[in-house]
């Protein structure tokens, strides 16, 4: 059996056991069923500490349905705002379950499916779906959070995201609540999606097919799990009975440059070249923010 298939089976089995076990746990008494709409602006698209050389801001519209038992689903439409490239660039469908284990442990299990425009320039656009879960521990005011995800493209990628956060809240009348949450997170991941994404582009443009008669193969020069970035953020949130507001400024420090080599073969020639993206060769710290308003029905 292929290693990628073993990984899928193990991951599905683990999360299935978590769901069965968590379903029987006592839910929070203030949990209710609700539908919500969220409208957000993202100043630049960052993935694993990496940004494209061309800035990619998005307007994001999300419709969500949360059930009282912890099950939820949401659909996000991501509209690209780069000058000259205005379009719905990708859609994201999520389903998941919030669980609690006792007083100090909480988390989620979830899955997502991605749908891309044929013109997208996203360097991770060969990722078609993912499944994952989080396991969060309250350490007496400081939250220790852990996320484990499996992303699927031509090969599976495993990503681990540990982090710490501390929430400071101010409760006032009429169920209004302001809070801010200093956080620090790390992202550790394999990078198989790099190979399939760069192969598809063949350094010619977004999702452009390889020329007829040419076989193109891209490989990572260093495989395995990599420590990719540290994220520092201070989300500011407001929530009343129906209205939510969120502003999340984030500073990202990328690590461990990822290099690739592409080999193009024709019936008569074989050529190889350094296909490492320009942005990867020139990694820099990034600042971006996300701001949004939501309404609960």
C-alpha positions, 0 to 999 in steps of 0.5 A: 500500500502506498504511504499516502494511502496509509496516511489517509486511512490513519488520519480518517480513523483518528478523527473518526474516533475523536468525533465519536468520543466528542459527540458524547461530551457535554456541550456549553449551555450557551450554544445555540443554532444560528446562521451568519454572514461575514464580509471581510477584507484581506490585505494580502494572501499569505500561505506558510509565511509565503506571499507571491511577488504580486500583492493579492488582496481579497474581499471574502464573503462567508455564509455559515450555519452553526448547530447547537450540537457543535456541527457547522458548515460554511462557504467562502467566496474569495474575490481577488482585488489585484488591479487588472485581475478582479475576479472570484479567484477561489471558493472554500467549503468547510464542514466541521464539529466543535467539541469539548472534553471536560473544562480545559480541553476543546477543539475541532475536527473539520474538512475543506474542499477548494474550488479555483478559477482557471486563472488563479495565480495562487502558488498553493492552488493544486491543493484540492482539499484537506482534513484536520483537527485541533486539540486545545488546552487551557493552561490557566488563562493561557491557551495551548493550541495544536492543529494537525492537517492533511492537505491533498494535491497530487501527493498528501502534505502533513502540517502541524501548527502549534501555538499559544494565545491569551484572551483579554475580555471586557464585558459590558451591558446588552451582551456586548463583548470586546476582546483582544488575543495576543497569539504566536503560532508556528507552521511546520509542514511538508511541501509536496504541493510545491512540486505539483503547482510549479509543474503545472505552471511550468513557469509560463503562467497560472495553471497553464498546461505543459506544451504538447510533447513536453514532459515536465517534472518538478522536485523539491531539492530538500524533502520532509517536514520544514519549519516554515514560519512564525506568526505574531498577531493580536486579533481584536474582536467585538461581539453583540447579540447579532453583530460581530467585528474583527480586526486581525493584524499579523506579522509573519517571519518565514524560515527555510527557503524552499528550492525546486528543480524542474526537468523538461523532456522532449523526444530529443532533449532534456533540460533542467533548471532552477524553478524556485519561485522569485518570491521564495528566493527573496523571502522577507518578513510580511505584515498583513491584516484582515478586517470584517463585519458579521451578522448573526440571524 
